[in-house]
Amino acid sequence: MNQIRTEMTVREAGRRGGLATKRKHGPEHYERIGRIGGASTKTRMGPEHYERIGGIGGRTAWSKQGKLGRRRRAEKVIEKVREA
């Protein structure tokens, strides 16, 4: 069989590999390995690592959202607190 091979980007190769893994092991696989990786990072770098990166992400989101976006986010948080 002669098949024509086309070039694939790294992004496309990663996407295809991820989809194949998801089909083979199920979506729970990613949750499982994520927990293992998170526990390993916490052991190696300490819980302060998550505080640091959370702060960085929070500042980035804060600057990108603008005043209206922050207000919407605050309203969602308030709503969740009321539901609890």
SULTAHU-V977636 format. One record per helix or strand. SS is the DSSP state (helix for helix, strand for strand). FROM is the first residue (numbers start at 0). TO is the last residue. If there is no record, write none. Layout:
# SULTAHU-V977636
ss=SS from=FROM to=TO
ss=SS from=FROM to=TO
This chain:
# SULTAHU-V977636
ss=helix from=9 to=24
ss=helix from=27 to=44
ss=helix from=47 to=82
